């Protein structure tokens, strides 16, 4: 006979309501209690009746998660933690990619309105292109990333402060001509690029250092290949800076390749720093100085907000900032001479 919620509750020594809370993942449950319930679920080979549960509470047990580009190391690592934390809450995750197809955000919102998912986590690159703007009604949504908005809950790193901290770190090493890679330019413009450029400008200006266009290097996408090409072009036009602050680790990996191809050493000739602290940067040669944040904490706080929004759609929107720190590694060093 198929095990029921009551069977699981009896084995775990908890109430059926607690078992439901563990399965549904919306209401937080003490870690020890959750472990007992999960052990009972496995031992009894409990299989939830999803159709019946959906009829009772109007929920699917699924959420949607969208990143601009799932191919980047940052998106892959963040997706990993979102999936892990979601499963701890009893949620399954539907992944989507929206960077080249911003209209997919609208499709996801429609999926939420039709109750095909219980909630959405969106990472728009620009608020002007985001489907949350102008929508007559919204399902439970949490936005992650640097777009400036007050319509829905949001979790992000303070990119302005983080970029300012990294620039101050490079200045503290004695570097004076500090370029940035990933700034807005041409057809490329994102909220993240603007925020990190602002932090660089603030730190450089406070130190009385130049922030001219010759130090603002843009590229059409935040990929290693585009970064390598943009760096090679900028080196040819402007020469090598003392240091290069790249707005993602993926950009930094491409930049280091271009510097090596030009016969320049890192950090001997040019110090290079990134942003995001992905595994690829930690294990490159030399290991990459970067801005780091707790990705698991980022996922936890985001899904906490989403769970709260699912329970109460009328609560005021909340903004959560995830702390970041500069992690110094061998790709940066004091300026020579």
Beta strands, then each sheet from edge to edge (+ up, - down):
strand 1: 62-67
strand 2: 92-97
strand 3: 119-122
strand 4: 141-144
strand 5: 153-157
strand 6: 178-181
strand 7: 216-217
strand 8: 243-246
strand 9: 271-273
strand 10: 290-293
strand 11: 319-322
strand 12: 324-327
sheet 1: 2+ 1+ 3+ 4+ 5+ 11+
sheet 2: 7+ 6+ 8+ 9+
sheet 3: 10+ 12-
end
